[in-house]
Amino acid sequence: MDQACVELVRKLIKVGYVEIHDLNQRALGNLSGVPQGSILSPLLCNIYFNNFDQFVVNTLVPLHTRGTIRAESLEYRRSR
């Protein structure tokens, strides 16, 4: 990930959000964290799942793949 992207994520996390329970008392709002479902969520998800996808494709698939073609199921053969 390049430095500009890292800086953007840092700023979005630092900004947080204001939780206002009573709109007449806006001064009582507290800054706290990143809200669930923020615009940052899909970006962080893609960053995480990129490495996870590579792990699955490069490690798990070859480890658990046997043969070169799928075996026909007996039930499918009987129904023809």
C-alpha positions in Angstrom: 0.0 0.0 0.0 1.4 3.4 -0.9 2.0 6.2 1.6 -0.9 8.4 0.3 -3.4 5.6 1.0 -1.9 4.9 4.5 -2.2 8.6 5.3 -5.8 8.7 4.1 -6.7 5.7 6.3 -4.9 7.3 9.3 -6.9 10.6 8.8 -10.2 8.8 8.4 -9.7 6.9 11.6 -8.5 10.0 13.5 -11.6 12.0 12.5 -14.0 9.7 14.2 -17.7 10.7 14.4 -19.9 12.7 16.6 -22.7 10.8 18.4 -25.6 13.1 19.1 -28.5 11.7 21.1 -30.4 15.0 21.4 -30.2 17.4 18.4 -30.9 20.3 20.8 -27.7 19.6 22.7 -25.2 19.2 20.0 -22.4 20.5 22.3 -22.7 17.3 24.3 -21.7 15.1 21.3 -18.6 13.0 21.9 -15.9 12.1 19.4 -15.4 8.4 19.4 -13.9 6.0 16.9 -14.9 5.1 13.4 -18.6 4.3 12.9 -19.6 0.8 11.8 -20.4 0.9 8.1 -18.3 4.0 7.4 -16.8 4.7 4.0 -13.6 3.3 5.3 -15.0 -0.2 5.9 -14.9 -1.4 2.2 -11.4 -0.1 1.8 -10.1 -1.9 4.9 -12.0 -5.1 3.9 -10.4 -5.0 0.4 -6.9 -4.5 1.9 -7.4 -7.5 4.3 -9.0 -9.8 1.8 -6.4 -9.2 -0.9 -3.8 -11.0 1.2 -6.4 -13.6 2.3 -7.3 -14.4 -1.3 -3.7 -14.8 -2.3 -3.2 -17.2 0.6 -6.2 -19.3 -0.4 -5.2 -19.4 -4.1 -1.5 -20.0 -3.5 -1.5 -22.2 -0.4 -4.9 -23.8 0.3 -6.1 -24.6 -3.2 -2.9 -26.5 -4.3 -2.8 -28.3 -0.9 -6.3 -29.6 -1.2 -6.6 -30.2 -5.0 -6.3 -33.8 -6.2 -6.5 -34.8 -9.8 -7.1 -32.7 -12.9 -10.9 -33.2 -13.5 -13.9 -33.5 -11.3 -15.3 -36.9 -10.7 -18.8 -37.5 -11.9 -21.3 -38.2 -9.1 -23.0 -41.5 -9.1 -26.4 -39.8 -8.7 -25.8 -37.8 -11.8 -24.8 -40.9 -13.8 -27.9 -42.7 -12.7 -30.3 -39.9 -13.7 -29.2 -39.8 -17.4 
